């Protein structure tokens, strides 16, 4: 086939490369080649693009060791193809099954992680600039459906990016049918990985069952439209990210607190922002505080939203041993005091996580978590010395019944003013030898209720309280 005809055949791929500035003259580019149709088409397109724009090209094949002889044959096949085309090839081996066991991942996820680790390692060793991988339009549609089903945020719904750091994806806008047509026209073969045909893997089920059903029963171009929606969501996210950058400059800052740098969210500026901007600002604050978004879910962000509208002194626990504290005009993101936790971990405590009755240290403890709107004003009238209603909008973990610890405090006014528990007990003229026997309902060092005495101002149920806890404590009958 003449050079002009080849260029016409690969026109969409070349346009994608140029639109997203994926390849520059003289660049050193590594291509991930599994031997499947997508990666073989990628390597072919890059080989042809070199005739237009000179750059250095090298292939890397990752042999996972999962399919025995088939896997080894794939590696040999890729190496032979690269030899025919005059492209240097590196075959790297990684025991994916061992990686999956060690890091508690599925084989699918472990394989993906192994590939990208090897790609980056080989890129650095070769002093390469970028790595090309062969995701196509179908992969984009699968990714959006997969993330949508798992409750991803707006950024995640943007799916796969054409350029992401050192990774480029020249085939991202090409359907699989067109990829196979290009190879067939050129008489180029490819390998088939049988694990891609097994519906046990989640993404395989989407590719083999869900997308075909949408295309046959809803719209023949469903995959194309879903992939297009991902691209539009990427554009929306890029615009939103710029707006959040501006809002962050006005709302978020660092401040020294007891010799440590803490992140602070200024609430008057925060409340001036659109709701969507507010959510992303909270996400960024958590990311700055915890060093990432691992284990951070919508439950944490929703709790922070509620915390921002609550009185001073309330707290919200966060993953990674962190917490957010509601102060006068701000949310402050702090590390929890691990040494105090270590100091007192041997002491008896009852975690208060679920509705129900338990018997603990000679007491009968009944806990009911309820939404405020479910309750009538009359129900609060039954509050007695050993029955309390506590506001717990931001409490979803670490709430416990225990005795006192160093650093315990109550919030004593609506401005968030604190008073040491020790000083409060001294004011009550409780003898020193009896203070360790007083039970407390607490979230970390914040005492919500000194059982038999007062509750923290921050634990009072108000009109804007969303979630409450009713707790009753009685001596166990003998």
Secondary structure in CASP SS format (residue, H / E / C, confidence):
PFRMAT SS
TARGET T0000
AUTHOR 0000-0000-0000
METHOD secondary structure of the structure
MODEL  1
X C 1.00
X C 1.00
X H 1.00
X H 1.00
X H 1.00
X H 1.00
X H 1.00
X H 1.00
X H 1.00
X C 1.00
X H 1.00
X H 1.00
X H 1.00
X H 1.00
X H 1.00
X H 1.00
X H 1.00
X H 1.00
X H 1.00
X C 1.00
X C 1.00
X C 1.00
X C 1.00
X C 1.00
X C 1.00
X C 1.00
X C 1.00
X E 1.00
X E 1.00
X E 1.00
X E 1.00
X E 1.00
X C 1.00
X C 1.00
X C 1.00
X C 1.00
X H 1.00
X H 1.00
X H 1.00
X H 1.00
X H 1.00
X H 1.00
X H 1.00
X H 1.00
X H 1.00
X H 1.00
X H 1.00
X H 1.00
X H 1.00
X C 1.00
X C 1.00
X C 1.00
X C 1.00
X C 1.00
X C 1.00
X E 1.00
X E 1.00
X E 1.00
X E 1.00
X E 1.00
X E 1.00
X E 1.00
X E 1.00
X C 1.00
X C 1.00
X C 1.00
X C 1.00
X C 1.00
X H 1.00
X H 1.00
X H 1.00
X H 1.00
X H 1.00
X H 1.00
X H 1.00
X H 1.00
X H 1.00
X H 1.00
X H 1.00
X H 1.00
X H 1.00
X H 1.00
X H 1.00
X H 1.00
X H 1.00
X C 1.00
X C 1.00
X E 1.00
X E 1.00
X E 1.00
X E 1.00
X E 1.00
X E 1.00
X C 1.00
X C 1.00
X H 1.00
X H 1.00
X H 1.00
X H 1.00
X H 1.00
X H 1.00
X H 1.00
X H 1.00
X C 1.00
X C 1.00
X C 1.00
X H 1.00
X H 1.00
X H 1.00
X H 1.00
X H 1.00
X H 1.00
X H 1.00
X H 1.00
X H 1.00
X H 1.00
X H 1.00
X H 1.00
X H 1.00
X H 1.00
X H 1.00
X H 1.00
X H 1.00
X H 1.00
X H 1.00
X C 1.00
X C 1.00
X C 1.00
X C 1.00
X E 1.00
X E 1.00
X E 1.00
X C 1.00
X C 1.00
X C 1.00
X C 1.00
X H 1.00
X H 1.00
X H 1.00
X H 1.00
X H 1.00
X H 1.00
X H 1.00
X H 1.00
X H 1.00
X H 1.00
X H 1.00
X H 1.00
X H 1.00
X C 1.00
X C 1.00
X C 1.00
X C 1.00
X H 1.00
X H 1.00
X H 1.00
X H 1.00
X C 1.00
X C 1.00
X C 1.00
X C 1.00
X C 1.00
X E 1.00
X E 1.00
X C 1.00
X C 1.00
X E 1.00
X E 1.00
X C 1.00
X C 1.00
X C 1.00
X C 1.00
X C 1.00
X C 1.00
X C 1.00
X H 1.00
X H 1.00
X H 1.00
X H 1.00
X H 1.00
X H 1.00
X H 1.00
X H 1.00
X H 1.00
X H 1.00
X H 1.00
X C 1.00
X C 1.00
X C 1.00
X C 1.00
X C 1.00
X C 1.00
X C 1.00
X H 1.00
X H 1.00
X H 1.00
X H 1.00
X C 1.00
X C 1.00
X C 1.00
X C 1.00
X H 1.00
X H 1.00
X H 1.00
X H 1.00
X H 1.00
X H 1.00
X H 1.00
X H 1.00
X H 1.00
X H 1.00
X H 1.00
X H 1.00
X H 1.00
X H 1.00
X H 1.00
X H 1.00
X C 1.00
X C 1.00
X C 1.00
X C 1.00
X H 1.00
X H 1.00
X H 1.00
X H 1.00
X H 1.00
X H 1.00
X H 1.00
X H 1.00
X H 1.00
X H 1.00
X H 1.00
X H 1.00
X H 1.00
X H 1.00
X H 1.00
X H 1.00
X H 1.00
X H 1.00
X H 1.00
X H 1.00
X H 1.00
X H 1.00
X H 1.00
X H 1.00
X H 1.00
X H 1.00
X H 1.00
X H 1.00
X H 1.00
X H 1.00
X E 1.00
X E 1.00
X E 1.00
X E 1.00
X E 1.00
X E 1.00
X C 1.00
X C 1.00
X E 1.00
X E 1.00
X E 1.00
X E 1.00
X E 1.00
X E 1.00
X E 1.00
X H 1.00
X H 1.00
X H 1.00
X H 1.00
X H 1.00
X C 1.00
X C 1.00
X C 1.00
X H 1.00
X H 1.00
X H 1.00
X H 1.00
X H 1.00
X H 1.00
X H 1.00
X H 1.00
X H 1.00
X H 1.00
X H 1.00
X H 1.00
X H 1.00
X H 1.00
X H 1.00
X H 1.00
X C 1.00
X C 1.00
X C 1.00
X C 1.00
X C 1.00
X C 1.00
X C 1.00
X H 1.00
X H 1.00
X H 1.00
X H 1.00
X H 1.00
X H 1.00
X H 1.00
X H 1.00
X H 1.00
X H 1.00
X H 1.00
X C 1.00
X C 1.00
X C 1.00
X C 1.00
X C 1.00
X C 1.00
X E 1.00
X E 1.00
X E 1.00
X E 1.00
X C 1.00
X C 1.00
X C 1.00
X E 1.00
X E 1.00
X E 1.00
X E 1.00
X E 1.00
X C 1.00
X C 1.00
X C 1.00
X E 1.00
X E 1.00
X E 1.00
X E 1.00
X E 1.00
X E 1.00
X C 1.00
X C 1.00
X H 1.00
X H 1.00
X H 1.00
X H 1.00
X H 1.00
X H 1.00
X H 1.00
X C 1.00
X C 1.00
X C 1.00
X C 1.00
X E 1.00
X E 1.00
X E 1.00
X C 1.00
X C 1.00
X C 1.00
X C 1.00
X E 1.00
X E 1.00
X E 1.00
X E 1.00
X E 1.00
X C 1.00
X C 1.00
X E 1.00
X E 1.00
X E 1.00
X E 1.00
X E 1.00
X E 1.00
X E 1.00
X E 1.00
X E 1.00
X H 1.00
X H 1.00
X H 1.00
X C 1.00
X C 1.00
X H 1.00
X H 1.00
X H 1.00
X H 1.00
X H 1.00
X H 1.00
X C 1.00
X E 1.00
X C 1.00
X C 1.00
X E 1.00
X E 1.00
X E 1.00
X E 1.00
X E 1.00
X C 1.00
X C 1.00
X C 1.00
X C 1.00
X C 1.00
X C 1.00
X C 1.00
X E 1.00
X E 1.00
X E 1.00
X E 1.00
X C 1.00
X C 1.00
X C 1.00
X C 1.00
X C 1.00
X C 1.00
X E 1.00
X E 1.00
X E 1.00
X C 1.00
X C 1.00
X C 1.00
X C 1.00
X C 1.00
X C 1.00
X E 1.00
X E 1.00
X E 1.00
X H 1.00
X H 1.00
X H 1.00
X H 1.00
X H 1.00
X H 1.00
X H 1.00
X C 1.00
X C 1.00
X C 1.00
X C 1.00
X H 1.00
X H 1.00
X H 1.00
X H 1.00
X C 1.00
X C 1.00
X C 1.00
X C 1.00
X E 1.00
X E 1.00
X E 1.00
X E 1.00
X C 1.00
X C 1.00
X E 1.00
X E 1.00
X E 1.00
X E 1.00
X E 1.00
X C 1.00
X C 1.00
X C 1.00
X C 1.00
X E 1.00
X C 1.00
X H 1.00
X H 1.00
X H 1.00
X C 1.00
X C 1.00
X C 1.00
X C 1.00
X C 1.00
X C 1.00
X C 1.00
X E 1.00
X E 1.00
X E 1.00
X E 1.00
X E 1.00
X E 1.00
X E 1.00
X E 1.00
X E 1.00
X C 1.00
X C 1.00
X C 1.00
END
